Each structure stands twice: as structure tokens, then as C-alpha cells.
Amino acid sequence: MKVAVVGAGIGGLALAQGLLRAGIDVTVYERDTALDSRGQGYRIHLHALAALEACLPPDLYELCVATAGQPSTQLTVMSSGLRILRSTEMAPNGLATSVNRQTLREILAARLENVIEFGRTCVGFTQDPDTVRVQFADGTEASADVLVAADGVGSPIRRWYLPQLAVEETGALCIYGRTPLTDQTRPLVPAPIWKGFTAIVGGTAGMATGVLDFREAPGDAARRIAPDVRLTDVPPYLMWALTAQADAFPGVPDTSVGLHAVAMHAIRRWHRDIRRLVELAAVEETALIPIRSVVPIDPWPSTRVTLLGDAVHAMSPARGSGANTALQDAALLASRLADAVRGDQDVVAAIAAYEREMVVYGFDAMRASREAGPAGGGPLRSSLFRRLAGIR
């Protein structure tokens, strides 16, 4: 079996690792020219460690755990004046942690030098009962037994293959930022944030915050666990994500400096320590993400083309489920395709088995994230803790 994966994000790379472990030939086609050619975001919550372990070689999985953040012991909701509205203590859990997105992606890409082809933009595909042919912008083609769209929320493959699966703008925007943890900024971080995920609720906007204090510096961990792997050293930082309906961010600029100024204006009446932490952010890394979500559809007839991650169940970041669901997809699809290689079922039946499970948990996660909504005021004040933290 030969599998073509379009997209070298978290889900696509995890799938490639899982397929290689199963002895399946795979090529990943990535439109970017390099793994670090654009920003990858910051801290993400990770609870799909079982799926990650199923895909990765043991030493790379150990490297993921070693470079994760300190375990959370508390989840908190605070007012913009830093009054605690609600909190809950939690026992440290090895199955739930935080990681730096770029570090995770570098680990997932480790040893895939002969698997990933960069600068390859997919512009179409055709399939017959036995083969899928993928077309690229440079005029070349590639043939495979299976095509997997792992090319994100804007997936061209999804638009061609499942035009009925629409992506909606939720009307909310999120400004992401990163504030390095230094001798100057550490004293400003409110105590609850050191203990775990903290949501700060303002009048028209809300802020999700989380510290990433690495258990072990990425470079040091790689030299100790997997000396052939090179990881970018990243200083510890505070991630903040300011979210509101678009009308709360009038005239949003397209520059990082302008976005930082918009964030500062939006929190101008918040507690001085939060204002100062945002002021001291790495301004050039401030980024804007419109919050989009798919509209679930009924199951479709399975073929040799399938999808994973944001390409099929893009969701709001409110519950931190996007990357975790993509990892779950990768582990499940790799397992089902391995069944086909062993002769347990044919390829299309294996993909159908994957899609039956994926659409259930994927669309369920999407609905839960959409219900959580953007971090704003009003009704969110009473439900943010339960919804954003994933607690029922």
C-alpha cells in the first residue's frame, strides 16, 4: 500500500509516523517550503497522549513527554480585575499536559526527511477503483492507493471531494500572543495561572492564558533521548489568547504591531499586571485567527480518499480539542489501514471503518467547542469554566 498525505501539520505528520510503524509506504506533500517557514502558534493543551504514543517510535514519544509543560493542578476563571470567580483543584495527570506546538511538530517530523516533500501544492486529484492520482501546481502528479487530506480548515481537497461540508465563520476573532517569562515578567503572572489553565473574563472579551514552563529544555531533552533529532530551543513563556466577537475589535489591522495595539486597547481597563504582561509580549509574534467551524453532514460513501483533522472537523479553540482530535484521527486511520495491509479487509472498507468512528467523535468535539463559544462576557461568566476546561 502507498498512501499520499497532503499537509504536514500535526495530524498529517502523526499519521505518517503511524503508517511507517505499520510498514506502510507514505509520502507527505506540504505546500510550505520548510517546516518553519511560517509561525505555528504557541502552547496547546494535549490530552491525546495515547494516540500520540500509538503513532510514534518509543523514543520520540518519550521526547514529547520530556518537552511538555509542568502538569496542571488547578483550573481557574478570573475577572478582568483578577478576582477569582471559580476554580477547581485537580490531581496532576500524565494524560493531560501542555506542549509547544512547534516543538511537537518538529518531533513529529523527526526522521521523515525522505517522506516529506516541501513546496508541493495540491491542485486536484482523480481516482478510479484501484488508484488515486494527485495533481500539483508544478504540473507533476503522484499515484497512490489512498489519498488523505490533512491540509487544514481551508482544505482544497475537502472543497472538491465533499463540497457539502461547509465551513462557517463564527463571527469571533482571536488575537494570540506570547510573553517570554523573564525576571521582569514572572512576578506579574497571577498565582492561579502558574497552577494551570486560566480564563480571564472581561466585559466584551475574554482571555485564555497558560504558562509553558518546559519540564526539560527541548534541545537538552533531544540530546539526552534522541541525539539524531534537532529541536529548536524555546524559552518558557506565557501564552495568551484574547477572543471576542469581531465588532469588539473594530478595524483589525493585518500587522503584528497593529494587532498588539488592538489587544492593548481591548484590555485597557483590566488589571495592571495583565496589561503589563501583554505589553511585554513578543510583539512581532502577535497573530490573528478568525474562529471557524464546520457544519456537520450525514455520512458519505467511502472511497480511496479520506480526511483528518481540521480538513474535516474544524472547530473553535474554546475547548482545546482541535489538535487532540487530529491525533486521534491519525492513530485510528493508521490502525485501520494496517488492518487492510494484513488482509483483514479491503482498503475502502478500512477507510469506511475509520470514517464511521471519526465523524462521530469529530463532530461531537466540534459541537462541544462551538457551544463553548468565544471567550466573552454575559452568559459565559457562568459557563466558561465548565466548557473551556472540558468539565461536565
Secondary structure, DSSP 4 states (H G I P E B T S, - for coil): -EEEEE--SHHHHHHHHHHHHTT-EEEEEESSSSTTSS---SEEEE--HHHHHHHS-HHHHHHHHHTSBPPP-EEEEEETT--EEEEEE----TT-EEEEHHHHHHHHTTT-TTTEEES--EEEEEE-SS-EEEEETTS-EEEESEEEE---TT-HHHHHH-TTS-EEEEEEEEEEEEEE--TTTGGGS-HHHHHS-EEEE-SSEEEEEEEE-BSS-HHHHHHHH-TT--------EEEEEEEEEGGGSTT--SSHHHHHHHHHHHTTTS-HHHHHHHHTS-GGG-EEEEEEEE---------SEEE-THHHH---GGGS-HHHHHHHHHHHHHHHHHHHHTTSS-HHHHHHHHHHHHHHHHHHHHHHHHHH-SS-STTHHHHHHHHHTT--
